[in-house]
């Protein structure tokens, strides 16, 4: 299980070597070594809890246009979810229609 350190009010760093940072209301960056992913999100509320919707497809291509392997994508998705939950935000994956 990771331990997180706040980078600021909208970002965390894991002791496992990845960072998650809200860039703006519609974009969150996931960084792990040389890998950088931009994840488009839609912020909202689920009852009284902040939440975000995103498409898992956003985790398939890095900034340098390299495909993310499926095994890495599963790990990244779990890391992303845990980091956001540490920030108090529920993550809801939504497949494109």
Beta strands, then each sheet from edge to edge (+ up, - down):
strand 1: 4-8
strand 2: 11-14
strand 3: 18-24
strand 4: 27-32
strand 5: 35-46
strand 6: 49-54
strand 7: 90-93
sheet 1: 1+ 2- 3+ 4- 5+ 6- 7-
end
